[in-house]
Amino acid sequence: MAVTIRDVARASGVHISTVSRTFSAPHLVNPETRSRVLATAEQLGYRPNRAARALITGRTHNIGLIVADIANPFFPPLIKAAETHARRRDYHVFVADTDEDPIVESDLVQALAKQVDGILLCSPRMSDDQIEQLRREVPLVVVNRLITGLPAVVMDVGQGAREAVRHLLGLGHRHLVYLAGPRGSWTNREIRRAAGATARTAGADLTVLGPNQPVEQAGAAAAEAVLATGATAVLAYNDLMAIGLLQALQDRGVDVPGQVSIVGIDDIAYSGLVRPRLTTVANPTAAAGRTAVDMLLQQGDDGATGQVTLRTDLIIRNSTGPGPYAPAVAIAAEVAAHVKE
């Protein structure tokens, strides 16, 4: 016979309502009493009925997490971190994939709105107006996008792009390419803006190629266009595009980094496995997932909003090397690096 809330209340020496509050609003229960009730529930094997609790509290204890492309290695660490963090708060996460389609994205938000307490919208492709409209239907936290007045967690890709371009300039590159990402991407706009401003300040040229789909095949397809520019260094929208470009250039007999240096963004697992190993901007995706969950649950508790920016870091590996205007120190460092390999 299943253990009931009455059994837990009787064994704990408290009223049924106290047991209910322990599971639905634990912050309202005395810590000592809460610990005793939870220990008793665990001992008896009691599990609260989520459907019944939802009727009482108005909360489902479910969170929606919508990503632009679940096949992109950028997203799994974020998803895993968000799920683990939510589970510790007694929440379940429903994951959905939009395949980079803003129409699918909107449909998914509306479909999930009645089944969850809020939604984490990761790298959305919808317009700001659409997202603001949907927020009236369900609490939202946006990841990798800034919209005035909406709670958001962003990774500072602008700072990362500036560091990447400065790294390339310091190696002696003066003609760079930015291999752009998808149209409608806030991240793409931030990278393009920051990279362009940094190059202009240094008197260097930056050619933008795109928009492109953020996939390996798009990077490979851009190889001829990159070579046609005469650029000696490339900053790609993400690691997948950078890896696709790297492999396509090598297939054409182009030496990376001897003739063309390449920098990616994200620091996915593959970036350290390709040869040469990819220089990249590391994004704190796991931290973004945890922070977004906290923001969403806090929003539900007290209506708080805010925007959090997480630091990115440039990881220098072997896909970048001296350019045509390299100072002697950069050339010496490059030689030393290859000797170590």
C-alpha positions in Angstrom: 0.0 0.0 0.0 1.3 3.4 -1.0 2.6 5.7 1.7 0.4 8.8 2.0 0.9 12.3 3.3 -1.1 11.4 6.4 1.4 8.6 7.2 4.3 11.1 7.0 2.5 13.6 9.2 1.6 11.0 11.8 5.2 9.6 11.9 6.7 13.1 12.0 4.3 14.4 14.7 3.2 17.4 12.6 0.0 18.5 10.8 -0.7 17.4 7.2 -0.4 21.0 6.1 3.2 21.2 7.5 4.2 18.2 5.4 2.5 19.8 2.3 4.4 23.0 2.9 7.7 21.1 3.4 7.4 19.9 -0.2 5.7 22.9 -1.9 7.2 25.9 0.0 10.1 24.6 2.1 11.3 28.1 2.9 8.1 28.6 5.0 8.9 25.6 7.3 11.2 25.7 10.4 14.5 24.2 9.3 14.4 21.6 12.1 10.9 20.6 11.4 11.6 20.5 7.6 14.6 18.2 8.2 12.5 15.9 10.4 9.7 15.7 7.8 12.1 15.0 4.9 13.9 12.3 6.9 10.6 10.6 7.8 9.4 10.8 4.2 12.6 9.3 2.9 12.5 6.5 5.5 8.9 5.7 4.7 9.5 5.9 0.9 7.0 8.7 0.4 6.9 10.6 -2.9 4.6 13.6 -3.3 2.0 13.5 -6.0 3.2 16.2 -8.5 -0.2 16.6 -10.2 -1.9 17.1 -6.9 0.8 19.5 -5.7 0.5 21.5 -8.9 -3.2 22.0 -8.3 -2.5 23.3 -4.8 0.5 25.5 -5.5 -0.2 26.5 -9.1 3.3 25.2 -9.9 4.2 22.2 -12.1 7.9 22.1 -11.0 8.7 21.7 -14.7 11.0 24.0 -16.8 11.2 24.2 -20.6 14.6 24.6 -22.2 14.5 25.5 -25.9 17.7 25.4 -27.9 18.5 26.5 -31.5 20.2 23.2 -32.5 20.6 20.3 -30.1 23.1 18.7 -32.6 25.5 21.6 -32.0 28.1 20.5 -29.4 27.8 24.0 -27.9 24.4 23.1 -26.3 24.8 19.7 -24.5 27.0 21.1 -21.6 24.5 23.8 -21.1 21.6 21.4 -21.1 23.3 18.9 -18.8 24.2 21.7 -16.3 20.7 23.1 -16.3 19.1 19.7 -15.8 21.4 18.8 -12.9 20.9 22.1 -11.2 17.1 22.1 -11.7 16.9 18.6 -10.3 18.6 19.7 -7.1 15.8 22.2 -6.8 13.2 19.5 -7.4 12.4 20.6 -10.9 12.3 18.6 -14.1 13.5 20.0 -17.5 11.8 19.5 -20.8 14.2 20.0 -23.7 13.1 21.1 -27.2 15.0 21.8 -30.4 14.0 24.5 -33.0 16.5 23.6 -35.8 17.3 27.3 -36.0 13.7 28.1 -37.1 12.1 31.1 -35.5 8.6 29.9 -36.4 9.2 26.5 -34.7 10.7 28.4 -31.7 7.5 30.5 -31.3 5.3 27.4 -31.6 7.3 25.5 -29.0 7.1 28.3 -26.4 3.3 28.5 -26.8 3.0 24.7 -26.6 5.1 24.5 -23.4 3.6 27.5 -21.7 0.8 25.7 -20.0 3.0 22.7 -19.0 5.9 24.5 -17.3 6.6 27.2 -14.7 8.9 29.0 -17.1 11.2 28.6 -20.1 14.9 29.0 -20.8 15.2 30.3 -24.3 18.7 29.6 -25.6 20.2 31.5 -28.6 16.7 32.4 -29.9 16.2 33.4 -33.5 12.9 35.2 -33.0 12.7 39.0 -33.1 12.8 41.0 -29.9 9.1 41.9 -30.3 8.1 38.3 -30.6 10.0 37.3 -27.5 8.5 40.2 -25.5 5.1 39.1 -26.6 5.6 35.5 -25.5 6.9 36.6 -22.1 3.4 37.7 -21.4 2.3 34.1 -21.7 5.1 32.4 -19.6 8.1 33.5 -17.6 11.2 33.5 -19.7 15.0 33.8 -19.2 16.9 34.4 -22.4 20.4 32.8 -22.8 22.8 34.4 -25.3 20.6 37.4 -26.2 20.1 40.8 -24.6 16.6 42.3 -24.7 15.9 45.4 -22.7 13.7 44.6 -19.6 14.0 40.8 -20.0 16.1 38.6 -17.6 19.0 37.2 -19.5 22.3 35.3 -19.2 24.9 36.2 -21.8 28.4 35.0 -22.4 30.7 38.0 -23.2 31.4 37.0 -26.8 32.2 40.7 -27.6 35.1 40.6 -25.2 36.2 37.2 -26.5 36.1 38.5 -30.1 38.3 41.5 -29.1 40.8 39.2 -27.5 40.9 36.9 -30.5 41.5 39.8 -32.9 44.2 41.3 -30.7 45.9 37.9 -30.6 45.9 37.8 -34.4 47.1 41.4 -34.7 49.8 40.6 -32.2 51.0 37.8 -34.5 51.4 40.1 -37.4 48.1 39.6 -39.3 46.7 42.8 -40.9 44.0 41.3 -43.2 41.4 39.2 -41.4 38.2 37.5 -42.2 35.2 37.1 -40.0 33.3 34.0 -41.0 29.8 35.1 -39.9 27.0 33.1 -38.3 23.3 33.0 -38.9 21.1 36.0 -39.7 19.1 37.0 -36.7 21.7 35.8 -34.2 22.5 38.3 -31.4 25.8 36.5 -30.8 26.8 37.0 -34.5 26.0 40.7 -34.3 28.1 41.1 -31.1 31.1 39.3 -32.5 31.0 41.2 -35.8 30.7 44.5 -34.0 33.5 43.8 -31.6 35.9 42.3 -34.1 35.3 45.1 -36.6 35.9 47.8 -34.1 39.1 46.2 -32.8 40.5 45.7 -36.3 39.6 49.3 -37.3 41.3 50.7 -34.2 44.5 48.9 -35.2 44.3 50.0 -38.8 43.7 46.4 -40.0 41.2 45.2 -42.6 38.3 42.8 -41.6 36.3 41.2 -44.4 32.9 39.7 -43.4 31.8 36.6 -45.2 28.2 35.6 -44.5 25.7 35.1 -43.1 26.2 31.3 -42.8 24.6 28.4 -41.0 26.6 27.6 -37.8 27.6 24.2 -39.0 30.8 22.4 -40.1 29.7 22.2 -43.7 29.3 26.0 -43.9 32.8 26.5 -42.8 34.1 24.1 -45.4 32.0 25.7 -48.1 33.5 29.1 -47.3 37.1 27.9 -48.0 37.4 29.3 -51.5 35.8 32.6 -50.5 38.3 32.9 -47.7 41.3 32.3 -50.0 39.9 34.8 -52.5 40.1 37.6 -50.0 43.8 37.2 -49.5 43.4 37.2 -45.8 45.9 35.5 -43.6 43.7 35.0 -40.5 40.1 34.0 -39.9 37.8 34.4 -36.9 34.8 32.0 -37.2 31.4 32.4 -35.6 31.9 29.1 -33.8 34.2 26.1 -33.5 32.2 23.9 -35.9 32.6 26.4 -38.8 36.3 26.9 -37.9 36.9 23.1 -38.0 35.1 22.8 -41.3 37.2 25.6 -42.7 40.4 24.2 -41.3 39.8 20.8 -42.9 38.8 22.2 -46.2 41.9 24.4 -46.4 44.1 21.4 -45.6 42.4 19.4 -48.3 43.5 22.2 -50.7 47.1 22.0 -49.5 46.9 25.2 -47.5 49.1 25.2 -44.4 47.3 26.1 -41.1 48.7 28.1 -39.5 51.6 28.6 -41.9 49.5 30.3 -44.5 46.2 31.0 -42.7 45.5 31.2 -39.0 42.1 30.2 -37.6 40.3 31.1 -34.4 37.0 29.5 -33.4 34.5 30.4 -30.6 33.0 28.0 -28.0 35.8 25.6 -27.1 33.8 22.5 -27.8 35.4 19.1 -27.1 36.4 18.7 -30.8 38.5 21.8 -30.8 41.3 20.1 -28.9 41.1 17.0 -31.0 41.6 18.4 -34.5 45.2 18.9 -35.9 46.4 21.5 -35.5 44.5 22.0 -32.3 42.1 24.9 -32.6 42.7 28.3 -30.9 39.3 29.3 -29.6 37.3 31.5 -27.3 35.9 29.4 -24.4 32.3 30.1 -23.5 31.1 29.2 -20.0 28.1 27.2 -21.2 27.7 25.1 -18.1 27.7 28.1 -15.8 25.2 29.8 -18.1 22.8 26.8 -17.7 23.0 26.9 -13.9 22.7 30.7 -13.7 19.7 30.7 -16.1 17.8 28.1 -13.9 18.5 30.2 -10.8 17.2 33.4 -12.5 14.1 31.7 -13.7 13.2 30.3 -10.3 14.0 33.6 -8.6 11.8 35.3 -11.1 9.0 33.0 -10.1 9.5 33.6 -6.4 9.7 37.4 -6.3 9.4 38.7 -9.8 13.0 39.7 -9.9 14.6 40.4 -13.3 18.2 41.1 -14.3 20.9 40.4 -16.8 24.1 38.5 -16.0 27.2 38.6 -18.2 29.7 35.7 -17.9 33.3 36.0 -18.8 34.9 34.3 -21.8 38.5 33.2 -22.2 40.8 33.0 -25.2 42.5 29.5 -25.4 45.6 29.7 -27.5 46.5 26.5 -29.3 48.2 25.6 -32.6 45.9 26.9 -35.3 47.3 30.4 -35.1 50.8 31.5 -36.0 52.8 34.4 -37.3 51.4 36.6 -40.1 53.2 38.6 -42.8 54.0 41.5 -40.3 55.0 39.3 -37.4 57.5 40.6 -34.9 60.6 38.5 -34.4 59.4 37.4 -30.9 56.2 35.9 -32.4 58.1 33.9 -34.9 60.5 32.6 -32.2 57.5 31.6 -30.1 55.9 29.8 -33.0 59.1 27.8 -33.7 59.3 26.9 -30.0 55.7 25.7 -29.9 56.2 23.4 -32.9 59.4 22.0 -31.4 57.4 21.1 -28.2 54.8 19.3 -30.4 
